[in-house]
Amino acid sequence: MQPQKNNLKETKMKKLTFAIVLLLTVTIVFAQDKKEGVKDGWTKGGNMAITFNQSAFNNEWTGGGISNLMANALINYDFNLVKGDLVWDNKFIFDYGAIKNDGDDRFTKSNDRLEFNSLLGKKAKGLWYYSFYFNMKTQMDSGFDKDTGVKTSHFFSPAYFQAGPGMLWKKSDNLHVNISPAAAKYIIVHDEFAGSFGTDPGKTTALELGASLRGYYKVDLMKNVSLENLLGLYSNYLDNPQNVDIDYTMNLVMKVNKYISTNLVFQAIYDDNTIKAFQIREAFGLGFNAKF
């Protein structure tokens, strides 16, 4: 029975991967109807959002529920350069949140992400570029098993690095896809987590070689409503290449005014080196927003 369950999970994962890639491909095909010019020079910009959620119930409330307070800080900053036939795109993401339930002594983190992406491209033909990409992703705070309370991770453990040559299709800063058929992935963990997150028993590092697809699409759905999509796919040639790692994030921002907005974040991760199931995160709240 267990092999059948594993096969069912793999089938569902493959279907979801295919659906995401198909959706991205359709988007690109339709997007080619319009051509957007790219000017030389630096394009810099980002936003900082601090979001709060709060729930409270008095002693007479019979419907159930636990009073809690949650806060989240997000910094999303881009600095891109165009110079002749060269493009260089960079994105920095800092995303950290904490929650405190009534009766708990301390805050527990609800979100923890530190990521940097860099993509260098040289014009090939049309909207295509020869490219080289680099990605670093880790966390800033310790993580604990919600059932046992045992520490499962901490700062820079695990840390993931990806890099490799490939081809970049870039329509604009808001729509591009990079494909790398020879991408290296390096994993680092602390001594106390040796053998976890894809490392072999007793080892604190692991090196993978595979193929990568990374896509970015941002669109204004209507006035003051924007939708940002980030997709990362990775297949390890050396170990179960059919088990594609997936990291998809959707950021929906609805501005109330210049300083206040509501934010919805949805993230889905599949990495069978960590857990053989999808990890899903969703957060929604009212926030204070500032551009820089």
Backbone as CSV, one residue per row, in Angstrom:
resi,resn,N_x,N_y,N_z,CA_x,CA_y,CA_z,C_x,C_y,C_z
1,MET,0.826,-1.209,0.000,0.000,0.000,0.000,0.860,1.259,0.000
2,GLN,1.968,1.249,0.719,2.817,2.433,0.805,3.367,2.869,-0.549
3,PRO,3.872,1.915,-1.401,4.352,2.322,-2.718,3.268,3.011,-3.545
4,GLN,2.003,2.550,-3.425,0.915,3.170,-4.172,0.703,4.605,-3.728
5,LYS,0.793,4.856,-2.409,0.641,6.215,-1.888,1.749,7.118,-2.418
6,ASN,2.993,6.607,-2.434,4.112,7.399,-2.937,3.938,7.706,-4.419
7,ASN,3.471,6.689,-5.193,3.242,6.911,-6.617,2.154,7.942,-6.845
8,LEU,1.125,7.947,-5.975,0.037,8.915,-6.098,0.549,10.325,-5.832
9,LYS,1.410,10.472,-4.816,1.986,11.786,-4.507,2.835,12.286,-5.664
10,GLU,3.655,11.375,-6.250,4.502,11.772,-7.368,3.659,12.176,-8.569
11,THR,2.546,11.458,-8.805,1.669,11.795,-9.922,1.050,13.173,-9.732
12,LYS,0.593,13.470,-8.504,0.009,14.780,-8.216,1.042,15.881,-8.392
13,MET,2.282,15.610,-7.956,3.341,16.604,-8.079,3.640,16.889,-9.551
14,LYS,3.698,15.833,-10.359,3.980,16.012,-11.782,2.871,16.802,-12.456
15,LYS,1.613,16.537,-12.073,0.485,17.262,-12.662,0.542,18.736,-12.300
16,LEU,0.873,19.041,-11.039,0.954,20.435,-10.623,2.098,21.145,-11.330
17,THR,3.246,20.455,-11.440,4.385,21.038,-12.145,4.026,21.340,-13.593
18,PHE,3.382,20.382,-14.253,2.977,20.584,-15.645,1.998,21.742,-15.773
19,ALA,1.057,21.858,-14.837,0.061,22.933,-14.882,0.716,24.300,-14.734
20,ILE,1.697,24.401,-13.820,2.385,25.679,-13.610,3.182,26.066,-14.851
21,VAL,3.925,25.112,-15.413,4.726,25.387,-16.609,3.819,25.752,-17.783
22,LEU,2.701,25.054,-17.936,1.765,25.340,-19.023,1.193,26.742,-18.885
23,LEU,0.805,27.117,-17.664,0.258,28.447,-17.416,1.289,29.522,-17.749
24,LEU,2.532,29.290,-17.361,3.604,30.246,-17.637,3.849,30.360,-19.141
25,THR,3.813,29.226,-19.841,4.031,29.227,-21.287,2.932,29.980,-22.023
26,VAL,1.680,29.740,-21.627,0.548,30.440,-22.242,0.655,31.940,-22.016
27,THR,1.056,32.319,-20.811,1.222,33.741,-20.492,2.244,34.389,-21.413
28,ILE,3.363,33.698,-21.636,4.424,34.229,-22.489,3.942,34.376,-23.933
29,VAL,3.224,33.370,-24.424,2.749,33.404,-25.810,1.842,34.598,-26.048
30,PHE,0.890,34.813,-25.144,-0.025,35.934,-25.299,0.675,37.268,-25.076
31,ALA,1.675,37.263,-24.200,2.370,38.513,-23.894,3.184,39.020,-25.068
32,GLN,3.511,38.172,-26.034,4.354,38.586,-27.141,3.619,39.489,-28.134
33,ASP,2.318,39.683,-27.942,1.580,40.577,-28.811,2.014,42.019,-28.639
34,LYS,2.548,42.351,-27.456,2.988,43.702,-27.175,4.479,43.687,-26.890
35,LYS,5.200,44.651,-27.425,6.624,44.736,-27.171,6.910,45.952,-26.307
36,GLU,7.677,45.732,-25.276,8.006,46.808,-24.362,9.484,47.164,-24.526
37,GLY,9.773,48.463,-24.667,11.151,48.885,-24.807,11.878,48.848,-23.477
38,VAL,13.187,48.560,-23.545,14.025,48.540,-22.356,15.120,49.582,-22.546
39,LYS,15.184,50.574,-21.677,16.135,51.674,-21.809,17.416,51.374,-21.043
40,ASP,18.520,51.951,-21.540,19.812,51.795,-20.879,19.809,52.484,-19.515
41,GLY,20.628,51.922,-18.599,20.781,52.515,-17.278,20.190,51.654,-16.179
42,TRP,20.317,52.173,-14.963,19.830,51.464,-13.787,18.343,51.724,-13.575
43,THR,17.653,50.685,-13.159,16.271,50.804,-12.683,16.239,50.236,-11.276
44,LYS,15.981,51.093,-10.312,16.002,50.668,-8.910,14.668,50.981,-8.256
45,GLY,14.249,50.113,-7.374,13.009,50.375,-6.649,12.575,49.181,-5.838
46,GLY,11.800,49.446,-4.827,11.296,48.373,-3.985,10.284,48.907,-3.004
47,ASN,9.839,48.050,-2.138,8.884,48.480,-1.129,9.122,47.729,0.181
48,MET,8.736,48.372,1.247,8.784,47.771,2.576,7.372,47.773,3.137
49,ALA,6.921,46.644,3.620,5.567,46.527,4.153,5.622,45.880,5.531
50,ILE,4.947,46.488,6.475,4.796,45.926,7.818,3.321,45.619,8.023
51,THR,3.017,44.355,8.200,1.635,43.891,8.260,1.298,43.378,9.653
52,PHE,0.078,43.692,10.109,-0.381,43.243,11.424,-1.696,42.489,11.285
53,ASN,-1.815,41.416,12.054,-3.074,40.689,12.203,-3.344,40.510,13.687
54,GLN,-4.609,40.640,14.092,-4.934,40.497,15.502,-6.332,39.914,15.646
55,SER,-6.463,38.933,16.528,-7.767,38.339,16.845,-7.939,38.314,18.352
56,ALA,-9.132,38.635,18.819,-9.380,38.666,20.269,-10.767,38.105,20.574
57,PHE,-10.865,37.328,21.643,-12.129,36.729,22.083,-12.235,36.896,23.600
58,ASN,-13.410,37.319,24.085,-13.563,37.426,25.535,-13.948,36.077,26.127
59,ASN,-14.032,36.011,27.443,-14.291,34.740,28.129,-15.659,34.175,27.826
60,GLU,-16.597,35.035,27.400,-17.965,34.583,27.141,-18.171,34.113,25.704
61,TRP,-17.141,34.232,24.880,-17.263,33.823,23.485,-17.340,32.310,23.387
62,THR,-18.455,31.796,22.814,-18.694,30.346,22.814,-18.350,29.687,21.474
63,GLY,-17.980,30.478,20.483,-17.727,29.909,19.159,-16.348,29.306,18.996
64,GLY,-15.499,29.424,20.015,-14.149,28.894,19.918,-13.200,29.894,19.304
65,GLY,-11.939,29.689,19.537,-10.923,30.593,19.000,-9.900,30.954,20.055
66,ILE,-8.709,31.332,19.602,-7.620,31.724,20.497,-7.169,33.133,20.118
67,SER,-7.145,34.025,21.081,-6.668,35.381,20.824,-5.197,35.327,20.426
68,ASN,-4.840,36.126,19.432,-3.449,36.111,18.985,-3.080,37.448,18.358
69,LEU,-1.796,37.663,18.258,-1.240,38.844,17.614,-0.140,38.390,16.670
70,MET,-0.172,38.881,15.411,0.821,38.479,14.435,1.339,39.711,13.696
71,ALA,2.633,39.739,13.441,3.251,40.835,12.701,4.208,40.259,11.663
72,ASN,4.333,40.954,10.538,5.213,40.499,9.467,5.894,41.702,8.812
73,ALA,7.189,41.564,8.520,7.943,42.612,7.838,8.465,42.063,6.523
74,LEU,8.234,42.813,5.440,8.652,42.386,4.109,9.409,43.515,3.420
75,ILE,10.601,43.189,2.911,11.354,44.106,2.063,11.593,43.410,0.732
76,ASN,11.155,44.048,-0.350,11.295,43.497,-1.696,11.943,44.579,-2.555
77,TYR,13.205,44.370,-2.952,13.951,45.431,-3.637,14.598,44.899,-4.911
78,ASP,14.449,45.645,-6.006,15.035,45.282,-7.289,16.030,46.355,-7.732
79,PHE,17.159,45.934,-8.298,18.081,46.878,-8.932,18.617,46.223,-10.205
80,ASN,18.166,46.758,-11.334,18.434,46.166,-12.638,19.214,47.140,-13.521
81,LEU,20.105,46.582,-14.332,20.943,47.390,-15.216,20.799,46.914,-16.660
82,VAL,20.658,47.886,-17.558,20.696,47.614,-19.000,21.816,48.461,-19.596
83,LYS,22.734,47.820,-20.305,23.845,48.553,-20.927,24.161,47.889,-22.258
84,GLY,23.699,48.529,-23.339,23.896,47.949,-24.663,23.170,46.626,-24.791
85,ASP,23.938,45.574,-25.112,23.322,44.253,-25.268,23.410,43.417,-23.995
86,LEU,23.726,44.065,-22.843,23.807,43.368,-21.562,22.650,43.762,-20.649
87,VAL,22.103,42.779,-19.928,21.113,43.050,-18.884,21.576,42.356,-17.606
88,TRP,21.350,43.013,-16.487,21.740,42.447,-15.195,20.618,42.750,-14.202
89,ASP,19.869,41.705,-13.796,18.721,41.848,-12.903,19.052,41.288,-11.528
90,ASN,18.693,42.041,-10.494,18.932,41.616,-9.115,17.689,41.851,-8.280
91,LYS,17.392,40.895,-7.410,16.241,41.007,-6.508,16.644,40.530,-5.120
92,PHE,16.306,41.344,-4.107,16.564,41.001,-2.711,15.224,40.899,-1.979
93,ILE,15.034,39.801,-1.238,13.787,39.582,-0.502,14.105,39.277,0.957
94,PHE,13.518,40.058,1.850,13.567,39.812,3.295,12.130,39.701,3.761
95,ASP,11.777,38.572,4.370,10.386,38.338,4.760,10.373,37.583,6.086
96,TYR,9.938,38.253,7.148,9.939,37.617,8.466,8.662,37.963,9.222
97,GLY,8.060,36.959,9.849,6.844,37.168,10.617,6.860,36.371,11.906
98,ALA,6.113,36.844,12.903,6.033,36.156,14.198,4.602,36.246,14.721
99,ILE,4.200,35.250,15.504,2.853,35.189,16.059,2.921,34.837,17.534
100,LYS,2.017,35.398,18.306,1.929,35.085,19.728,0.479,34.788,20.072
101,ASN,0.208,33.560,20.487,-1.127,33.165,20.922,-1.323,33.489,22.392
102,ASP,-2.543,33.774,22.761,-2.862,34.075,24.151,-2.484,32.880,25.035
103,GLY,-1.702,33.133,26.074,-1.252,32.067,26.969,0.166,31.615,26.705
104,ASP,0.704,31.925,25.509,2.086,31.583,25.212,3.031,32.600,25.843
105,ASP,4.219,32.137,26.212,5.199,33.026,26.837,5.985,33.842,25.825
106,ARG,6.055,33.378,24.589,6.897,34.054,23.614,6.283,33.992,22.227
107,PHE,6.842,34.817,21.356,6.441,34.801,19.958,7.059,33.591,19.257
108,THR,6.348,33.059,18.273,6.841,31.977,17.420,6.852,32.481,15.988
109,LYS,7.909,32.185,15.254,7.962,32.709,13.892,6.902,32.033,13.016
110,SER,6.282,32.850,12.172,5.280,32.352,11.235,5.780,32.388,9.803
111,ASN,6.890,33.090,9.583,7.457,33.198,8.253,8.922,33.602,8.382
112,ASP,9.769,33.071,7.500,11.206,33.347,7.603,11.863,33.075,6.254
113,ARG,12.244,34.151,5.566,12.812,33.988,4.230,13.814,35.093,3.938
114,LEU,15.002,34.701,3.547,16.032,35.630,3.105,16.551,35.108,1.768
115,GLU,16.404,35.907,0.692,16.723,35.401,-0.645,17.332,36.500,-1.505
116,PHE,18.300,36.096,-2.330,18.909,37.012,-3.284,19.006,36.314,-4.638
117,ASN,18.561,37.014,-5.689,18.623,36.495,-7.047,19.397,37.455,-7.928
118,SER,20.288,36.919,-8.770,21.036,37.727,-9.710,21.055,37.014,-11.061
119,LEU,20.790,37.765,-12.132,20.684,37.173,-13.467,21.368,38.087,-14.473
120,LEU,22.401,37.569,-15.144,23.164,38.327,-16.133,22.881,37.763,-17.519
121,GLY,22.563,38.661,-18.465,22.252,38.199,-19.809,22.945,39.022,-20.883
122,LYS,23.336,38.372,-21.977,23.921,39.048,-23.145,23.048,38.736,-24.355
123,LYS,22.678,39.768,-25.072,21.735,39.650,-26.173,22.138,38.557,-27.162
124,ALA,21.159,37.704,-27.505,21.374,36.685,-28.528,20.595,37.070,-29.785
125,LYS,19.266,37.018,-29.710,18.417,37.387,-30.830,17.015,37.655,-30.317
126,GLY,16.403,38.723,-30.814,15.047,39.045,-30.390,14.980,39.316,-28.901
127,LEU,14.121,38.576,-28.212,13.981,38.728,-26.769,14.830,37.720,-26.000
128,TRP,15.700,36.997,-26.708,16.507,35.958,-26.077,17.914,36.466,-25.744
129,TYR,18.462,35.971,-24.614,19.789,36.336,-24.136,20.520,35.075,-23.685
130,TYR,21.850,35.034,-23.897,22.676,34.045,-23.220,22.771,34.505,-21.764
131,SER,22.665,33.585,-20.822,22.526,34.032,-19.439,23.353,33.206,-18.463
132,PHE,23.500,33.774,-17.275,24.067,33.070,-16.123,23.320,33.585,-14.896
133,TYR,22.831,32.650,-14.061,22.042,33.069,-12.905,22.667,32.582,-11.605
134,PHE,22.333,33.286,-10.530,22.770,32.913,-9.179,21.600,33.130,-8.231
135,ASN,21.390,32.180,-7.327,20.330,32.286,-6.333,20.839,31.811,-4.980
136,MET,20.548,32.584,-3.945,20.862,32.188,-2.572,19.585,32.303,-1.745
137,LYS,19.286,31.252,-0.982,18.065,31.242,-0.187,18.348,30.598,1.164
138,THR,17.928,31.255,2.247,18.127,30.701,3.579,17.094,31.294,4.524
139,GLN,17.330,31.142,5.830,16.434,31.689,6.844,17.260,32.392,7.898
140,MET,16.566,33.189,8.752,17.267,34.025,9.721,17.099,33.584,11.158
141,ASP,16.135,32.725,11.436,15.808,32.379,12.817,15.648,30.867,12.950
142,SER,15.685,30.391,14.186,15.549,28.955,14.442,14.121,28.490,14.185
143,GLY,14.003,27.250,13.720,12.706,26.627,13.527,12.554,25.438,14.456
144,PHE,11.309,25.183,14.908,11.049,24.108,15.859,9.890,23.252,15.376
145,ASP,9.954,21.957,15.652,8.855,21.063,15.343,7.644,21.454,16.187
146,LYS,6.495,21.658,15.533,5.328,22.168,16.243,4.751,21.167,17.233
147,ASP,5.068,19.869,17.076,4.540,18.855,17.987,5.491,18.554,19.139
148,THR,6.786,18.450,18.841,7.758,18.054,19.864,8.536,19.224,20.447
149,GLY,8.583,20.346,19.726,9.365,21.484,20.196,10.851,21.345,19.932
150,VAL,11.270,20.288,19.237,12.688,20.071,18.930,13.128,21.029,17.828
151,LYS,14.319,21.621,17.979,14.840,22.534,16.971,15.152,21.761,15.691
152,THR,14.656,22.283,14.572,14.846,21.612,13.287,15.725,22.404,12.326
153,SER,15.993,23.674,12.628,16.806,24.510,11.752,17.169,25.794,12.491
154,HIS,18.131,26.539,11.957,18.405,27.871,12.508,19.080,28.724,11.439
155,PHE,19.638,29.884,11.818,20.186,30.828,10.847,21.206,30.158,9.921
156,PHE,21.007,30.341,8.628,21.891,29.823,7.588,22.020,28.299,7.633
157,SER,21.015,27.650,8.161,21.020,26.186,8.208,19.568,25.691,8.138
158,PRO,19.081,25.340,6.932,19.879,25.157,5.715,20.062,26.461,4.930
159,ALA,21.064,26.443,4.050,21.288,27.504,3.076,21.439,26.838,1.709
160,TYR,20.755,27.404,0.720,20.766,26.829,-0.626,21.390,27.818,-1.611
161,PHE,22.266,27.312,-2.472,22.879,28.133,-3.517,22.653,27.444,-4.861
162,GLN,22.245,28.216,-5.855,22.088,27.699,-7.222,22.793,28.625,-8.194
163,ALA,23.388,28.050,-9.237,24.053,28.851,-10.271,24.210,28.006,-11.527
164,GLY,24.192,28.691,-12.667,24.408,27.961,-13.908,24.156,28.807,-15.136
165,PRO,24.723,28.401,-16.296,24.485,29.089,-17.565,23.161,28.652,-18.167
166,GLY,22.652,29.461,-19.080,21.396,29.096,-19.708,20.965,30.107,-20.747
167,MET,19.668,30.163,-20.990,19.071,31.103,-21.935,17.951,31.861,-21.226
168,LEU,17.952,33.171,-21.427,16.963,34.051,-20.811,16.032,34.609,-21.877
169,TRP,14.731,34.491,-21.655,13.722,35.167,-22.469,13.199,36.316,-21.637
170,LYS,13.454,37.558,-22.091,13.057,38.722,-21.302,12.280,39.708,-22.148
171,LYS,11.037,39.908,-21.796,10.192,40.892,-22.454,10.329,42.244,-21.767
172,SER,10.411,42.223,-20.436,10.556,43.455,-19.654,10.997,43.067,-18.251
173,ASP,11.175,44.064,-17.387,11.496,43.768,-15.990,10.361,43.032,-15.305
174,ASN,9.158,43.102,-15.872,7.985,42.478,-15.266,7.649,41.105,-15.834
175,LEU,8.387,40.664,-16.842,8.095,39.364,-17.436,9.358,38.760,-18.042
176,HIS,9.858,37.698,-17.414,11.026,37.012,-17.963,11.098,35.584,-17.439
177,VAL,11.749,34.726,-18.228,11.929,33.313,-17.881,13.365,32.921,-18.206
178,ASN,14.024,32.246,-17.275,15.394,31.772,-17.496,15.423,30.250,-17.418
179,ILE,16.053,29.629,-18.419,16.168,28.169,-18.477,17.640,27.799,-18.433
180,SER,18.016,26.955,-17.476,19.408,26.514,-17.343,19.450,24.993,-17.331
181,PRO,19.974,24.364,-18.390,20.030,22.902,-18.452,21.194,22.301,-17.676
182,ALA,22.111,23.138,-17.177,23.271,22.647,-16.412,23.463,23.542,-15.193
183,ALA,22.605,23.345,-14.194,22.603,24.192,-13.001,23.104,23.405,-11.790
184,ALA,24.015,24.008,-11.055,24.535,23.381,-9.840,23.756,23.902,-8.628
185,LYS,23.536,23.021,-7.663,22.855,23.385,-6.420,23.699,22.903,-5.250
186,TYR,23.998,23.810,-4.330,24.854,23.495,-3.182,24.065,23.737,-1.908
187,ILE,24.071,22.757,-1.006,23.297,22.821,0.235,24.248,22.804,1.425
188,ILE,24.016,23.694,2.393,24.833,23.762,3.607,23.916,23.668,4.826
189,VAL,24.317,22.839,5.808,23.618,22.774,7.087,24.647,22.797,8.214
190,HIS,24.186,23.140,9.411,25.064,23.132,10.585,25.298,21.692,11.032
191,ASP,26.338,21.497,11.840,26.703,20.149,12.305,25.543,19.408,12.950
192,GLU,24.726,20.126,13.723,23.648,19.446,14.450,22.527,18.957,13.533
193,PHE,22.526,19.413,12.255,21.505,18.964,11.309,22.120,18.139,10.185
194,ALA,23.323,17.604,10.423,23.993,16.775,9.422,23.083,15.618,9.009
195,GLY,23.003,15.380,7.711,22.139,14.322,7.196,20.744,14.782,6.859
196,SER,20.430,16.059,7.109,19.102,16.594,6.815,19.150,17.492,5.575
197,PHE,17.977,17.788,5.046,17.814,18.728,3.934,18.600,18.332,2.686
198,GLY,18.725,17.025,2.449,19.383,16.559,1.233,20.835,16.183,1.401
199,THR,21.410,16.385,2.595,22.795,15.971,2.838,22.819,14.498,3.265
200,ASP,23.919,13.816,2.986,24.050,12.414,3.375,24.287,12.303,4.879
201,PRO,23.972,11.151,5.482,24.189,10.969,6.926,25.611,11.335,7.341
202,GLY,25.714,12.183,8.345,27.013,12.610,8.840,27.646,13.743,8.053
203,LYS,27.023,14.154,6.954,27.578,15.218,6.109,26.815,16.525,6.336
204,THR,27.516,17.645,6.124,26.895,18.962,6.312,26.770,19.735,4.997
205,THR,27.194,19.149,3.902,27.065,19.788,2.587,26.616,18.753,1.560
206,ALA,26.041,19.237,0.481,25.636,18.369,-0.627,25.695,19.167,-1.923
207,LEU,26.097,18.503,-2.993,26.184,19.141,-4.300,25.301,18.382,-5.281
208,GLU,24.444,19.117,-5.977,23.561,18.527,-6.970,23.825,19.164,-8.331
209,LEU,23.529,18.437,-9.399,23.638,18.951,-10.754,22.342,18.633,-11.478
210,GLY,21.729,19.648,-12.066,20.443,19.414,-12.698,20.049,20.524,-13.648
211,ALA,18.739,20.637,-13.864,18.178,21.647,-14.749,17.292,22.576,-13.936
212,SER,17.288,23.858,-14.331,16.523,24.862,-13.591,15.676,25.691,-14.551
213,LEU,14.485,26.039,-14.094,13.637,27.007,-14.782,13.152,27.998,-13.750
214,ARG,13.367,29.299,-14.013,12.960,30.347,-13.088,12.194,31.417,-13.862
215,GLY,11.007,31.735,-13.382,10.160,32.693,-14.077,9.669,33.788,-13.155
216,TYR,9.409,34.961,-13.746,8.885,36.107,-12.986,7.847,36.822,-13.836
217,TYR,6.696,37.132,-13.220,5.632,37.837,-13.932,4.879,38.727,-12.953
218,LYS,4.835,40.016,-13.281,4.102,40.980,-12.459,3.142,41.737,-13.348
219,VAL,1.897,41.879,-12.883,0.878,42.536,-13.690,-0.016,43.374,-12.780
220,ASP,-0.483,44.506,-13.301,-1.463,45.329,-12.597,-2.846,44.854,-13.020
221,LEU,-3.571,44.234,-12.096,-4.891,43.705,-12.408,-5.899,44.828,-12.621
222,MET,-5.760,45.869,-11.846,-6.577,47.073,-11.959,-5.871,48.176,-11.197
223,LYS,-6.445,49.350,-11.140,-5.805,50.452,-10.446,-5.586,50.101,-8.982
224,ASN,-4.327,50.251,-8.517,-3.937,50.001,-7.122,-3.982,48.529,-6.720
225,VAL,-4.066,47.622,-7.699,-4.043,46.179,-7.406,-3.007,45.515,-8.309
226,SER,-1.938,44.983,-7.720,-0.878,44.337,-8.503,-0.685,42.897,-8.040
227,LEU,-0.292,42.051,-8.983,-0.075,40.626,-8.715,1.316,40.257,-9.193
228,GLU,2.136,39.716,-8.277,3.507,39.320,-8.576,3.637,37.812,-8.417
229,ASN,4.250,37.157,-9.413,4.437,35.707,-9.389,5.912,35.369,-9.549
230,LEU,6.428,34.504,-8.681,7.796,34.013,-8.775,7.757,32.489,-8.781
231,LEU,8.406,31.886,-9.763,8.394,30.435,-9.900,9.809,29.913,-10.065
232,GLY,10.164,28.892,-9.289,11.447,28.223,-9.416,11.247,26.722,-9.491
233,LEU,11.784,26.090,-10.535,11.732,24.638,-10.689,13.162,24.114,-10.794
234,TYR,13.415,22.963,-10.164,14.758,22.373,-10.241,14.651,20.854,-10.229
235,SER,15.356,20.217,-11.171,15.401,18.752,-11.253,16.847,18.298,-11.115
236,ASN,17.096,17.410,-10.154,18.439,16.906,-9.885,18.705,15.680,-10.760
237,TYR,19.644,15.808,-11.725,19.960,14.699,-12.620,20.487,13.480,-11.861
238,LEU,21.143,13.717,-10.716,21.867,12.653,-10.035,21.007,11.814,-9.096
239,ASP,19.802,12.284,-8.770,18.973,11.570,-7.802,17.500,11.886,-8.048
240,ASN,16.750,10.904,-8.519,15.312,11.044,-8.759,14.971,12.317,-9.546
241,PRO,15.444,12.437,-10.781,15.183,13.655,-11.557,13.705,13.923,-11.805
242,GLN,12.859,12.882,-11.676,11.427,13.083,-11.875,10.783,13.857,-10.718
243,ASN,11.437,13.901,-9.563,10.918,14.633,-8.406,11.388,16.087,-8.471
244,VAL,10.656,16.887,-9.201,11.042,18.277,-9.445,10.779,19.127,-8.193
245,ASP,11.809,19.870,-7.766,11.627,20.831,-6.676,10.834,22.021,-7.198
246,ILE,9.842,22.449,-6.427,8.976,23.560,-6.827,8.989,24.619,-5.731
247,ASP,9.130,25.870,-6.138,9.003,26.988,-5.202,8.226,28.086,-5.921
248,TYR,6.951,28.233,-5.566,6.085,29.230,-6.206,5.569,30.204,-5.153
249,THR,5.682,31.501,-5.455,5.196,32.532,-4.544,4.333,33.519,-5.311
250,MET,3.186,33.840,-4.731,2.291,34.855,-5.289,2.128,35.974,-4.264
251,ASN,2.357,37.214,-4.696,2.146,38.385,-3.845,1.060,39.256,-4.471
252,LEU,-0.036,39.417,-3.765,-1.128,40.271,-4.229,-1.179,41.494,-3.317
253,VAL,-1.007,42.678,-3.907,-0.976,43.925,-3.141,-2.147,44.800,-3.583
254,MET,-2.965,45.198,-2.626,-4.113,46.067,-2.885,-3.936,47.340,-2.058
255,LYS,-3.630,48.442,-2.734,-3.333,49.686,-2.045,-4.608,50.398,-1.618
256,VAL,-4.644,50.816,-0.363,-5.738,51.647,0.142,-5.420,53.113,-0.137
257,ASN,-4.207,53.511,0.202,-3.699,54.835,-0.145,-2.174,54.737,-0.256
258,LYS,-1.477,55.857,-0.190,-0.038,55.887,-0.400,0.714,55.076,0.642
259,TYR,0.184,54.994,1.853,0.928,54.368,2.946,0.294,53.093,3.490
260,ILE,-0.933,52.798,3.136,-1.635,51.640,3.697,-2.062,50.704,2.566
261,SER,-1.852,49.414,2.761,-2.257,48.426,1.764,-2.628,47.125,2.455
262,THR,-3.381,46.309,1.747,-3.639,44.946,2.196,-2.812,44.013,1.329
263,ASN,-2.234,43.002,1.950,-1.310,42.113,1.251,-1.724,40.651,1.450
264,LEU,-1.719,39.913,0.351,-1.966,38.480,0.397,-0.757,37.770,-0.195
265,VAL,-0.161,36.874,0.586,0.998,36.102,0.136,0.635,34.618,0.166
266,PHE,0.889,33.941,-0.944,0.674,32.493,-1.028,1.957,31.863,-1.529
267,GLN,2.424,30.830,-0.836,3.653,30.145,-1.250,3.457,28.639,-1.173
268,ALA,3.885,27.945,-2.226,3.833,26.484,-2.272,5.230,25.959,-2.590
269,ILE,5.728,25.041,-1.747,7.069,24.482,-1.919,6.963,22.955,-1.930
270,TYR,7.682,22.350,-2.871,7.857,20.899,-2.835,9.343,20.600,-2.947
271,ASP,9.882,19.928,-1.953,11.287,19.511,-1.941,11.352,18.215,-1.159
272,ASP,11.480,17.086,-1.872,11.428,15.802,-1.180,12.675,15.521,-0.354
273,ASN,13.705,16.408,-0.435,14.830,16.293,0.484,14.450,16.750,1.890
274,THR,13.418,17.585,1.970,12.955,18.098,3.258,11.773,17.302,3.776
275,ILE,10.713,17.224,2.957,9.525,16.443,3.304,8.832,16.060,2.010
276,LYS,8.323,14.846,1.931,7.721,14.355,0.700,6.260,14.771,0.637
277,ALA,6.036,16.069,0.662,4.691,16.631,0.590,4.820,18.117,0.296
278,PHE,3.730,18.737,-0.150,3.748,20.166,-0.409,3.708,20.943,0.902
279,GLN,4.528,21.961,0.970,4.488,22.911,2.072,3.743,24.158,1.581
280,ILE,2.682,24.521,2.292,1.823,25.625,1.876,1.832,26.711,2.940
281,ARG,2.021,27.955,2.498,1.977,29.105,3.408,1.070,30.170,2.814
282,GLU,0.217,30.762,3.675,-0.660,31.835,3.241,-0.761,32.865,4.349
283,ALA,-0.646,34.124,3.989,-0.736,35.198,4.974,-1.490,36.371,4.365
284,PHE,-2.377,36.963,5.153,-3.180,38.091,4.682,-3.314,39.093,5.818
285,GLY,-3.151,40.361,5.498,-3.280,41.345,6.559,-3.219,42.771,6.044
286,LEU,-3.485,43.700,6.945,-3.412,45.128,6.663,-2.023,45.621,7.024
287,GLY,-1.408,46.386,6.118,-0.026,46.777,6.367,0.249,48.230,6.053
288,PHE,1.393,48.671,6.566,1.920,49.992,6.258,2.982,49.823,5.185
289,ASN,2.842,50.584,4.123,3.665,50.377,2.937,4.498,51.612,2.640
290,ALA,5.762,51.401,2.240,6.630,52.521,1.873,7.514,52.109,0.710
291,LYS,7.608,52.963,-0.314,8.479,52.699,-1.459,9.813,53.392,-1.267
292,PHE,10.864,52.788,-1.834,12.191,53.415,-1.771,13.011,53.002,-2.980
